[in-house]
Amino acid sequence: MKEAFFILLVLLVLAGLTLYRYRRQIKTVLEFWRSIQTIRGQAKASNEQLRDEPVSAGPLVNCPKCGTWVPEEKAIRLGKSAFYCSTKCLEASVKTG
């Protein structure tokens, strides 16, 4: 029984020395693993968010200021035929025009 305890103690000491020797590499691997897990979580959340948004079946309109195509229902209408993608583009168009 004493021999088994001594062997276990020696193995634990060797494992401890090995962990101490390679602590920087182990820390780097753990940080890399955590960053991969974070990226996977963000990708999964963005996929779920994309699935939750209904696909617009309406026509697309072109913003005359920046050229972005947006669904007509989400666009900001100015007059009968002018559609803007955001209030920023609308304000910039009004300032220059």
C-alpha positions in Angstrom: 0.0 0.0 0.0 2.9 2.3 0.8 4.4 1.7 -2.6 1.2 2.6 -4.4 0.9 5.8 -2.4 4.5 6.7 -3.2 4.0 6.1 -6.9 0.8 8.2 -6.9 2.7 11.0 -5.0 5.6 10.9 -7.6 3.1 11.0 -10.5 1.3 14.0 -8.9 4.6 15.8 -8.4 5.6 15.1 -12.0 2.2 16.3 -13.3 2.5 19.5 -11.1 6.0 20.2 -12.5 4.8 19.7 -16.0 1.9 22.0 -15.5 4.2 24.6 -14.0 6.7 24.3 -16.9 4.0 24.7 -19.6 1.7 27.1 -17.8 2.0 29.8 -20.5 1.2 27.4 -23.3 -1.7 26.0 -21.3 -3.0 29.5 -20.7 -2.7 30.4 -24.4 -4.7 27.2 -25.3 -7.4 28.0 -22.8 -7.7 31.6 -24.1 -7.9 30.4 -27.6 -10.6 27.8 -26.7 -12.6 30.6 -24.9 -12.4 32.9 -27.9 -13.6 30.1 -30.2 -16.5 29.4 -27.8 -17.4 33.1 -27.8 -17.3 33.3 -31.6 -19.5 30.2 -31.9 -22.0 31.8 -29.5 -22.1 35.0 -31.4 -22.5 33.1 -34.7 -25.4 31.1 -33.2 -27.1 34.2 -31.9 -26.8 36.0 -35.2 -28.2 32.9 -37.0 -31.2 32.8 -34.6 -31.7 36.5 -35.1 -31.7 36.1 -38.9 -34.2 33.2 -38.7 -36.5 35.2 -36.4 -36.8 38.1 -38.9 -39.5 37.6 -41.4 -38.4 37.9 -45.0 -40.0 40.8 -46.7 -42.0 39.9 -49.8 -42.5 43.5 -50.9 -40.7 45.4 -53.6 -37.3 46.9 -53.0 -36.6 50.6 -53.5 -33.2 52.4 -54.0 -32.0 55.2 -51.8 -30.9 58.1 -54.0 -28.3 59.3 -51.5 -26.3 56.2 -50.8 -27.7 53.6 -53.3 -28.8 51.1 -50.7 -31.7 48.9 -51.6 -34.3 48.5 -48.8 -37.8 47.1 -48.6 -40.4 49.6 -49.4 -42.2 49.0 -46.1 -39.0 50.0 -44.1 -38.0 52.9 -46.3 -38.7 56.5 -45.5 -40.9 58.0 -48.2 -40.6 61.6 -49.3 -43.2 62.6 -51.8 -44.5 60.0 -54.2 -41.4 58.5 -55.6 -38.4 59.4 -53.3 -37.5 56.7 -50.8 -34.6 56.9 -48.3 -33.0 54.1 -46.3 -32.5 56.1 -43.1 -33.1 59.5 -41.6 -29.4 60.1 -42.0 -29.6 59.9 -45.8 -32.8 61.9 -45.8 -31.3 64.7 -43.7 -28.1 64.7 -45.9 -30.2 64.9 -49.0 -32.2 67.8 -47.7 -29.1 69.7 -46.6 -27.4 69.3 -50.0 -30.6 69.9 -52.1 
